[in-house]
């Protein structure tokens, strides 16, 4: 009060206490930070330095919690390594609130980008050297064949599988962490990769028939099926139970490069940002989070895309009619022989076109739902 009075500013004792007990403003889940840490109502050099130079990066647990729970992105592949939660957060119900927020964000982002997703499937299955499908031509063909509503074919099952897949993945991840025998609250990057990949494989195995249904519904002609149940019935009657697991092997193999590269790139970008720019704030901001999530997801998809293409073609084989039923290795050889390596990347353009809008929509909806559900770091 005396120092400010010497500068010509008169404040009351109550105002002085508010200054000394400044609360950090910003995100709704931001930690409360006191300049006067020891409650003596005086500020020494260490307290002044920590507050103004290190604030809020001196609180390492809060930085970790922010990074752990502010970067869930859904680009329609749903193979990200699951998040980790402390015992205290689980008791408070944070895990299930995050799952609901993530599921809602995924549903909205997938619905908004569904036309690009369907175009990707059509290009993966039908595009070739002799039948080169372009983006504009693909959209025109879909609208001509089935009207504007046809752009969203297969989206219903794509949204429905979010909840069971996410729940199974989180439960499996927790169990695998215990089996690994780690006593730490947070796993290292190698352990996370192993546990996350295995959890992703278990979740994908559980809901894989829904993946096949999604592909068949996206490829269907107008009036071919009346809905999800009718499509499942037709596949079962004509092809048997085995048809629901076509493309299963390339799908499982694709989890490892996707999850591994996604996690490795994200961790590298995250650590680089924290080391170089976290001296002023632990809040990375929207653009940093979008850049990290978009870049890591794009790299993961690029590495696993040939396997995803082969999986989709295997899922669609019986519906094409008259064509040979090839194995995974047979399809790889056939594509490279007839189309060259570029044939393994058919549909890549619409797939990448949907990444940025999907990540952006997912982030905005996720943050809004987290606030609505009262999700806080502490």
Buried (B, 14 or more C-beta within 10 A) or exposed (E): EEEEEEEEEEEEEEEEEEEBBBEBEEBEBBBEBBBBBEEEEEBEEEBEEBBEEBBBBBBEEBBBBBBBBBBBBBBBBBBBBBBBBBEEBEEBEBBEBBBBBBBBBBBBBBBBBBBBBBBBBBBBBBBBEEEEBEBEEBBEBBBEEBEEEBBBBBBBBBBBBBBEBBBBBBBBBBBBBEEEEBEEEEBEBEBBBBBBBBBBBBBBBBBBBBBBBBBBBBBBEEEBBEEBEEBBEBBEEEBEEEBBBBBBBBBBBBBBBBBBBBBBBBBBBBEEBBEEBBEEBBBBEEEBBBBBBBBBBBBBBBBBBBBBBBBBBBBBBBBEEEEEEBEBEEBBEBBBEEBEEEBBBBBBBBBBBBBBBBBBBBBBBBBBBBBEBEBBBE
